[in-house]
Amino acid sequence: MKVTMKPWRPIAIGGIALVGLIILLAPMPAFAQSCALCYTQAAASGARMIQALKSGILILIAPPTLMTVGVIFVCYRKRNQTRDGDDSQDKDKNW
């Protein structure tokens, strides 16, 4: 079976690469749009408060990251369930 590429596919891949390049070349201050309240609180606080903010950020990042990894794992494990069902029906039709 010969696989052919659709004519729009190289354009889409080039567009995605161009957007990625633009994001990498964008100035870093554009990504540093932080909350003014958080900035002033961190600047006015001591070492304990700064450590508490860092710990809070890690605690807020961990659950969504673990849930994302879990969903990817489940999708990876279940990826062949629907394929196996489709293949068995095709085999029955060929008999």
C-alpha positions as CSV (number, residue, x, y, z in Angstrom):
1,M,0.0,0.0,0.0
2,K,1.5,3.3,-1.0
3,V,1.1,6.2,1.4
4,T,0.8,9.6,-0.1
5,M,1.1,12.9,1.7
6,K,-1.7,15.3,1.4
7,P,-0.7,18.6,-0.4
8,W,-1.6,20.8,2.6
9,R,0.5,18.8,5.1
10,P,3.9,20.3,4.4
11,I,2.4,23.7,4.6
12,A,0.9,22.9,8.0
13,I,4.1,21.5,9.3
14,G,6.0,24.6,8.1
15,G,3.4,26.8,9.8
16,I,3.8,25.0,13.1
17,A,7.6,25.2,12.8
18,L,7.3,29.0,12.1
19,V,5.0,29.6,15.1
20,G,7.4,27.7,17.3
21,L,10.4,29.7,16.0
22,I,8.5,33.0,16.7
23,I,7.7,31.9,20.2
24,L,11.3,31.0,20.9
25,L,12.5,34.4,19.5
26,A,10.0,36.5,21.4
27,P,11.4,38.7,24.1
28,M,11.4,37.1,27.5
29,P,9.7,40.0,29.3
30,A,6.6,39.2,27.2
31,F,6.4,35.9,29.1
32,A,7.0,37.5,32.5
33,Q,3.6,39.1,32.9
34,S,3.2,38.3,36.5
35,C,0.6,39.3,39.1
36,A,1.4,42.6,40.7
37,L,0.1,41.5,44.0
38,C,2.3,38.5,44.1
39,Y,5.3,40.5,43.0
40,T,4.8,43.1,45.7
41,Q,4.2,40.5,48.4
42,A,7.3,38.6,47.5
43,A,9.4,41.7,47.3
44,A,8.2,42.9,50.8
45,S,8.5,39.5,52.5
46,G,11.3,37.7,54.2
47,A,13.0,34.4,53.4
48,R,10.3,32.2,55.0
49,M,7.6,33.8,52.9
50,I,9.6,33.4,49.7
51,Q,10.1,29.7,50.5
52,A,6.4,29.3,51.3
53,L,5.5,30.9,47.9
54,K,7.9,28.5,46.1
55,S,6.4,25.6,47.9
56,G,2.9,26.8,47.1
57,I,3.8,27.0,43.4
58,L,5.1,23.5,43.4
59,I,2.0,22.2,45.2
60,L,-0.2,23.9,42.6
61,I,1.7,22.5,39.7
62,A,1.9,18.9,40.9
63,P,-1.7,17.7,40.7
64,P,-2.4,18.9,37.1
65,T,0.9,17.4,35.9
66,L,0.2,14.1,37.6
67,M,-3.4,14.0,36.1
68,T,-2.0,14.8,32.6
69,V,0.5,12.0,32.9
70,G,-2.2,9.7,34.2
71,V,-4.5,10.4,31.2
72,I,-1.7,9.9,28.8
73,F,-0.8,6.6,30.4
74,V,-4.4,5.4,30.3
75,C,-4.8,6.5,26.6
76,Y,-1.5,4.7,25.8
77,R,-2.7,1.5,27.5
78,K,-6.1,1.5,25.9
79,R,-5.0,2.6,22.4
80,N,-5.4,-0.8,20.8
81,Q,-8.8,-1.7,22.3
82,T,-10.8,0.1,19.5
83,R,-8.4,-1.1,16.8
84,D,-8.7,-4.7,17.8
85,G,-12.5,-4.4,17.6
86,D,-12.3,-2.9,14.1
87,D,-9.8,-5.5,12.8
88,S,-11.9,-8.5,14.0
89,Q,-14.9,-7.1,12.1
90,D,-12.9,-6.7,8.9
91,K,-11.6,-10.3,9.2
92,D,-15.1,-11.6,9.5
93,K,-16.2,-9.7,6.3
94,N,-13.3,-11.3,4.3
95,W,-14.4,-14.8,5.0
